[in-house]
């Protein structure tokens, strides 16, 4: 059961960087990005634009995964604690 990935124009995505694997780089991530989806072609081709250098790439949609931005908490509460009172 494989689910089909759906991307829309304006979505942020990561790109799988398949480089020659002569040396094992266990701790280095193979996902680069984020990129922004700029156009979607039929049969799974996707055109993405880099956020850093504005380079346009046309890649297979199977090499992409969605980029989820972290949750932000805008409402925070602070509680001031008083010194404890000990009875003798």
N, C-alpha and C positions, 0 to 999 in steps of 0.2 A: 504494500500500500504506500505508494509515493504520492506526496501532495505536490501539486503544481505551484510554482512560485509565481506570484503576480506582482509586477512592478508598475507603478504609475509615474508619469512625468512629474518631476520634482522630488521624488523619493530619494533618500540618502541610502547608499549601498556600499558594501565592502567588495573588493575584487580579489579572487584567489590568484596569487602570484605563483605560477608553476614554473619554477626555474630548474635548471639542471641540478640534479641532486648528487654531486660528487662527494660533498662533505655533509655529514649529518649535522643539522642545526636544530637540536631538539628544543631549545628554549626560544627560538625566534619564530614569530608568528608568520604564517604564510598568507595572511589576509592583509591587504593594503587598502588605504583609503582614509576617509570616506570620499565617495564620488556622488554626483547628483545625476539622476537619470534625465537625459534631455530628449530622447526620442526612442520609440519602441517600434521595431520592424516585425513583420510576420515571421513565423517559424522560429521564434525564440531569440532573435538577435536584438541587442539593446545597445543604444548609444549613450555613453556616460561622459561626463565632464568632470575634470579634476577641480577641486576647490582651491588648491594651492597655486597651480600654474596654468589653469584654464585650458588644459590639453584635452582634446576630444578623442575618445576611443570607441570603436565598435567591437563589442565582445559578445560571446555566447552567454545567454541568460543563465546557464547552468553554473557559470563561474562566479555568480553574484549571490550575496546574501544580504538581507535587510540590516540596516544600521539603526539600532535602537539607542536613542539618547537617554542618558541617565535621568532618573526622576529628581525633580527639585522640590524641596519643601520650602515654601515661602512663609508659612505660619510657624513661628517658633515661640515657645513660652519659656521663661526663665523663672526659677523658684529660688528665693534666698532662704538659706537655712540659718536658724538661730543656734546659739550655743546651748547645749543640753543643760538642764538644771538637775543636779543630783541632790537628793535629800539624805541627810545623815541619820 
